[in-house]
Amino acid sequence: MSESTTQLQDRQDIADLMTGWIHRDLGQWDRLRELFHPGARIEITWFEGAASDFVDASVRMATTSLRTKHLITAPSVTFSADGTRAVSETNAVIVAENSTLDLGCNGHNRFIDRIERRDGVWRIVDRKSVYDFATFTFPAGIVEIDAEVVAKYPRENGALAYVLDKSGFPVTRTFATQGSDLERDIKESAFAWLGEEAGA
């Protein structure tokens, strides 16, 4: 294949990785694990650590009253010079609902992923999230919100963090929000990694 055709296939493979997040929504745990290379890490509102442990934690979350769904767009992808690494930025909408609390939210975020091709297969090696904004939803009518708890979190992910907290999945630190120093640091680090020599 020509170089351009190869890169076109790489972009499609990476887009498939991003939309593969549907396996989490559907409880397809083995297929969710396949999105990550061994040793991959993930940092999102309610979980920080190994991607393998994240899948296990997601299995546990699925047994609670909290349900989530993710709407994923096509990613913006930048490749390393040798074509073996990539950084992608992907818009997503996190739809969450706790059926016991009759409370939900819509959270808008962007996944910043470091991706590697190993043995011809693209998989994620690091996933972080930047939060843009979030709003509450009330599937069965208005319920009372504890404003003091919401105020503990940045406005950009306050509604999502509140629903997670009330569902037993506390958000214990501040995560990157649109335009924040944390977002800048995540991107600078990712693109510095993209320029490293393989194996560095």
Secondary structure by P-SEA (a helix, b strand, c coil): ccaaaaaaaaaaaaaaaaaccccccccaaaaaaaccccbbbbbcccccccaaaaaaaaaaaaaccbbbbbbbcccccccccccccbbbbbbbbbbbbcccccbbbbbbbbbbbbccccccbbbbcbbbbbbcbbbbbbcccbbbbccccccccccccaaaaaaaaaacccccccccccccaaaaaaaaaaaaaaaccccc
